[in-house]
Amino acid sequence: MSEYGSFPRDQRNVDISIWFGDIPVGHTYTMGVAGDVFFRKLRDTGQLTASVYEGSNTAFIPPQIYCPQTFAPVKRYKKVGPKGTVNTFTIVTRGRNGQPLEEPRALAMINIDGAEGAFLHWIGGCALEKVHIGMRVKAVVEPKSKRRGQLSDIRHFAPTK
């Protein structure tokens, strides 16, 4: 028996392998049952939807099929928001590929009224200097004819009272 327990430790030296270049990897993200409910409601009604679990009246956003605290199954879904409060934010000056943006944008974590959890989205409809933690905002949703059941169906969150 070694100092590492009953399993012998492998003492061989193994050369490190390095791969130079790209490894093409494709993937498909499925949104699951709760995500499907969220995006269908957003597309069809323009509403934000949270999940409520058995034994609880607390709504969670983004919705999940099981409670993140108790693992209880979803009992129902309910409309929440569309208002919320900026929890934290950052000013984005570069795009996903590192290219400079024409105009900087504010990206915020927003606590949605009526739900636990937060929602990451753009802040619009105001000067960047006006964005602050604690700011009250409201979802600005695309017109029904332009909605496709995607997060981009929400244009941004704009200041509100």
C-alpha positions in Angstrom: 0.0 0.0 0.0 1.4 3.4 -1.0 1.0 6.8 0.7 -1.8 7.5 -1.8 -4.1 4.6 -0.5 -4.5 1.1 -1.9 -4.1 2.1 -5.5 -0.5 2.2 -6.8 0.5 5.5 -8.3 1.6 5.5 -12.0 5.2 6.6 -12.1 5.6 6.8 -15.8 6.6 10.0 -17.5 4.3 10.8 -20.4 5.1 13.3 -23.0 2.6 16.1 -23.4 0.7 16.2 -26.7 0.0 19.5 -28.2 -2.4 20.1 -31.1 -1.7 23.2 -33.2 -4.6 24.6 -35.3 -8.3 24.4 -35.0 -10.4 21.5 -34.0 -13.9 21.9 -35.6 -16.6 21.0 -33.1 -20.3 21.4 -33.8 -23.0 21.4 -31.2 -26.7 21.9 -30.9 -28.2 23.4 -27.7 -31.6 22.2 -26.8 -33.5 24.5 -24.5 -35.5 21.8 -22.7 -39.1 21.8 -21.5 -38.8 24.9 -19.3 -36.9 26.9 -21.9 -39.4 25.9 -24.6 -42.2 27.3 -22.4 -40.2 30.5 -21.8 -39.5 31.2 -25.5 -42.9 30.2 -26.7 -44.5 32.6 -24.3 -42.1 35.3 -25.2 -42.8 34.8 -28.9 -46.6 34.5 -28.6 -47.3 37.0 -25.8 -44.2 39.1 -25.3 -44.2 38.0 -21.6 -41.4 36.8 -19.4 -42.2 33.5 -17.8 -40.8 31.9 -14.6 -41.2 28.4 -13.1 -42.8 27.7 -9.8 -42.1 24.4 -8.1 -44.0 21.9 -5.9 -44.0 23.0 -2.3 -43.1 26.6 -3.2 -44.7 29.8 -4.4 -41.3 31.3 -5.4 -40.9 31.8 -9.1 -37.5 31.3 -10.7 -36.1 32.9 -13.9 -34.7 31.6 -16.1 -37.2 28.8 -15.7 -35.9 25.3 -15.1 -37.7 22.0 -14.9 -36.5 21.4 -11.3 -36.0 23.7 -8.4 -32.3 24.7 -8.1 -32.6 24.5 -4.2 -34.8 21.5 -3.5 -34.9 19.6 -6.8 -38.7 19.6 -6.6 -40.3 19.3 -10.1 -42.0 22.3 -11.8 -45.6 22.8 -10.7 -46.6 25.6 -13.0 -45.3 28.6 -14.9 -46.2 32.2 -14.2 -45.9 35.6 -15.9 -43.2 37.8 -14.2 -41.8 41.3 -14.9 -41.5 42.9 -17.4 -39.9 45.3 -15.0 -36.8 44.7 -13.0 -33.7 46.2 -11.3 -30.1 46.3 -12.5 -28.0 44.2 -10.2 -24.7 44.8 -11.9 -23.6 46.0 -15.4 -20.6 46.5 -17.6 -19.9 48.7 -20.7 -19.1 46.6 -23.7 -16.8 48.1 -26.3 -15.9 45.1 -28.4 -17.9 42.5 -30.2 -17.8 38.7 -29.8 -14.8 38.4 -32.1 -12.9 41.2 -30.5 -13.7 43.9 -33.1 -14.4 47.4 -31.8 -18.2 48.2 -31.7 -19.4 51.3 -33.5 -21.1 52.4 -30.2 -20.4 51.0 -26.7 -23.3 49.2 -25.1 -24.4 48.5 -21.5 -24.9 44.8 -20.6 -26.6 44.1 -17.2 -27.7 41.4 -14.9 -31.4 42.3 -14.2 -33.4 41.0 -11.2 -36.9 40.5 -12.7 -39.9 41.6 -10.5 -41.8 38.6 -9.2 -39.0 36.1 -9.6 -35.7 34.9 -8.0 -32.7 34.8 -10.3 -31.4 37.2 -12.8 -31.5 37.9 -16.5 -28.5 39.0 -18.7 -29.5 41.6 -21.3 -28.7 44.9 -23.0 -29.7 48.3 -21.5 -31.0 50.8 -24.1 -33.1 53.9 -24.3 -30.7 56.0 -22.3 -27.1 57.4 -22.2 -24.5 55.0 -20.9 -23.7 57.5 -18.1 -27.2 57.1 -16.8 -26.9 53.3 -16.3 -26.4 52.4 -12.6 -26.8 49.6 -10.1 -30.4 49.8 -8.7 -31.7 51.3 -11.9 -35.3 50.3 -12.6 -35.8 49.0 -16.1 -38.5 47.4 -18.3 -38.2 44.9 -21.2 -38.8 46.4 -24.6 -40.1 43.6 -26.7 -40.2 43.3 -30.5 -43.6 43.7 -32.2 -45.3 40.3 -32.5 -44.7 40.1 -36.3 -40.9 40.1 -35.7 -40.8 37.7 -32.7 -39.2 34.3 -33.4 -39.0 32.7 -29.9 -35.4 33.9 -29.2 -33.8 36.0 -26.6 -33.4 38.7 -29.3 -37.2 39.1 -29.2 -36.4 41.4 -26.3 -34.7 44.4 -27.9 -33.3 45.7 -24.6 -34.3 46.9 -21.1 -35.1 50.6 -20.9 -35.3 52.9 -17.9 -38.6 53.1 -16.1 -40.0 54.4 -12.9 
